[in-house]
Amino acid sequence: DSGVTQTPKHLITATGQRVTLRCSPRSGDLSVYWYQQSLDQGLQFLIQYYNGEERAKGNILERFSAQQFPDLHSELNLSSLELGDSALYFCASSVSVRGYGYTFGSGTRLTVV
Amino acid sequence: QQPVQSPQAVILREGEDAVINCSSSKALYSVHWYRQKHGEAPVFLMILLKGGEQKGHEKISASFNEKKQQSSLYLTASQLSYSGTYFCGTEPWASGGGADGLTFGKGTHLIIQP
């Protein structure tokens, strides 16, 4: 157990639907990151939050949004899902905004059918 | 911009050594190394910071050439448990708002045979 909790572990949904992925960071970590991993694209950075505020955005589609709550847990919302959104979605946390290693959660495997 | 890793894949016998390289076209603040086994999450191995500071595990060593923006991960006396995909991740020196997520390379597949 890495200390980063992601739910659900697996999600199967139809095209056009909306889903929410949840992440609780390791105790004491203030930064939360979301990554998408697919076979052809590798690990792609989506978005970072630090202590409740958005800090950096990567290749996140407009159909995707995220937020970090006062208790530091984070949610990633994916809407108008397409087949190409099928991937592993990882949440990671770290102590601060930079200069520290990331602890990854076990991921949510999203399958869009 | 994505860092470039080499080689793409390595096959070793137990006890042999390996070097995995990572290079960036940007000035870097830090380089991270992670190992991911199939179907599992990436696991942090080491971070190398501009200025020479290193934080990581005792059995893994790495170097960071700040002039060339290159890092190398050294795996010595490899064990079966070292098998997996190794990713380097880079944090740029100049970043918007003082923070950017890691940009990962495409990974190096390491297979250790008995």
Interface residues (C-beta under 8 A of the other chain):
Chain A: S2 S31 Y33 Y35 G42 L43 F45 L46 I47 Q48 Y50 R55 A56 G58 F90 V97 R98 G99 Y100 G101 Y102 T103 F104 G105 S106 G107
Chain B: Q2 Y29 S30 H32 Y34 E40 A41 P42 V43 F44 M46 I47 L49 K55 G56 F87 G89 E91 S95 G96 G97 G98 A99 D100 G101 L102 T103 F104 G105 K106 G107
